[in-house]
Amino acid sequence: MGSSRLKGKSLSKICGEPLLLKVLNQVKGSSLITDCIVVTTDLVEDNAIQELCQENNCKVFRGNKDDVLSRYSKAAEITNSDVVVRITGDCPLIAPDTIDEVIKEFLNAKCSYASNTFPYTRSEGQDVEVFSVDTLRYTAKNAFEEIDKEHVTLFMKKNRLISKINVSHQYYAFTDLKLSVDYNEDLNFVRKIWSNLEKEFSKKEFYTYSEIVMALKKIENIKSKNIINDGLYMSILNSTNDAPAEPLSLSNSLSLLDESNKYIPGGAQTYSKSWRPHIKGVSPIFLESGKGSIVKDVDNNEFVDLIQGLLPNILGYANDEINKTITEIAKKGHSFSLPHKLEIDLAKKLCQIIPCAEKVRFGKNGSDATAGAVRVARAYTGKENVAVCGYHGWQDWFIGSTSRKAGVPKGTIDLVHTFKYNDLVDLERVLMKKKGQFAAVILEPVNFFWPKENYLREVKEIAHKHGALLIFDEICSGFHFGIGGAQELFGVKPDLATFGKAMGNGWPISCIAGKSEIMQVFEDAFFSFTFAGDVASIAASLKVIEILEKGNAYENMRAAGITICDGAKAMAKATGLGDYFKLHGHHNWSIFDFIDQNGNSDSAIKALWIQEVTRSGVLILTTINISASLDQYCVDKVLKAFAKGFKRVKYCRDNKLDPKDLIDGPIPIPAFKAR
Ligand SMILES: Cc1ncc(COP(=O)(O)O)c(C=O)c1O
């Protein structure tokens, strides 16, 4: 009854009956639940709940308001059950068949905890959690944080010793809807659905999931959810204070940097992996090991890695299946003197999964692939100019278009022309500058901003009208946006496409894929280097694709990505930073920034936020790169770290402090801006 958002909601009427009675009747429709018990507080205001339960022959357990977990475990002890099914009292539309599906899978899996919420396949409000009484006992004994006591099952979700599964329902619809009741508008929405249910199927004790979906289909202009799990994000935020996070011990990192500077110009092999984009003195500089999404630095600090090596580790570090594949290859030799059959297997596989792929060539880095694609486009069209949009690698043909062009010949710089994303007029303008002289238009089909409707289709038409080929640079979008890349997602086939990064889960491999007639020009255009056909990376890539195709990697990424992104937005809003903190992109790959009142990036505030997040155990640049290995343990750590970041930014703003005074190192300056 004491819900802070909608007081007395349990007894609010839905089609003439209290909400809680609706929940009870839906639960009783389950064919696998043998006993039902309502767990509520011992506050006087909840006497009415007890009365309602007694009138309806349902057991009630009442206990301490603040320790929901202990209430739960005591309630479980007074039943004779060995398995508990948790349904929250704000879900009047919980379907009995949803409940039974989760129970069945829990029993089949012989695990300790099962739910259907990470990720959701059915709408929020169809939430079911199943766990053994032993798991509940263990949780009650070991969960000490206030937030674990409030959220009952949070400890089970994030504790890695508790074996768990997520249940994905095969039949689902309206996944983006919220069917639970937290606010008045939710209640009114549920009332509408319920009256449709009674109209369509007459008044019944309970309704099945497909009946609920049919009732939903009768409602016009349904609004999808904003943010689910709001309550959890707020609890994490409320349990975080605004004191600065503890500085990390970084002495080994810093002394290795001194050593490295003597021998390695730039201090790293990749700009974005060097100390430069991080806050020196605050963030680690050298890593030592990684497993899944967790990395350890040379000072033994542990982090959840939201950089994942600049996107390659889509399945996480040291993935067991990939390691096994690589070890077997290593035993039999890999950098051979002649081609290996696995090259054909991978090429065939890529031709099956990538819409534009009819033939394929392999490289090691994304830059190999983009340079090769541009080379072949020039050879095929007999033209030299290239229109570019975004970042396409370190090589002369492209980097001459950025401010980092030291060492690039002027003649090469003159051949590359930049156009703006999502702006067809700008593309036309660029192509008209050297009419009929363009070999290719190359762009990332999507990055942090979605293409406008028909944009990609029209880019293709315009490129072809000017006699240029269309190349999609899918080095980042490839695999992260689904197995066929952005070209499959948006239904536009380019002439050529490049893939890299996640293709080998960190084993170096990239490729150019495209139309057979164009790819055939590689017979003449030179694209040849010693390690291009290295069998280890080719085998790794085949394994990555197999895992992505058959397993639940994309589901895990969706669950982690949506939870982290929603959590960030919800916490920003709750700390009054909603208009200030911006997050764009796909849930698997997004970018954030803090924007000042003039619309400019506030690099000092961003650095303060990153400092606190890093010190709270999350390694991050300015993007959120999601890996399938982010489990709920990691997600919980990330959300707590974000909460610290937002609390510190709020503290800084509320006290009108200069963020620079709260940052313990220089604010990083980006190398250049290409996106
Ligand atoms: C879109 C895009 N294309 C090409 C590249 C170059 O790839 P690599 O760094 O593997 O050479 C990158 C690297 O970040 C990229 O983001």
The ligand as a Gaussian input file, in Angstrom:
#p B3LYP/6-31G(d) Opt

LIG

0 1
 C       34.397000       2.776000     -38.785000
 C       35.831000       2.372000     -38.748000
 N       36.440000       2.051000     -39.875000
 C       37.736000       1.661000     -39.899000
 C       38.471000       1.605000     -38.745000
 C       39.904000       1.186000     -38.781000
 O       40.023000      -0.060000     -38.175000
 P       41.419000      -0.511000     -37.536000
 O       41.706000       0.392000     -36.397000
 O       41.164000      -1.934000     -37.123000
 O       42.447000      -0.421000     -38.615000
 C       37.876000       1.934000     -37.544000
 C       38.632000       1.896000     -36.278000
 O       38.208000       2.300000     -35.240000
 C       36.501000       2.333000     -37.531000
 O       35.894000       2.687000     -36.405000

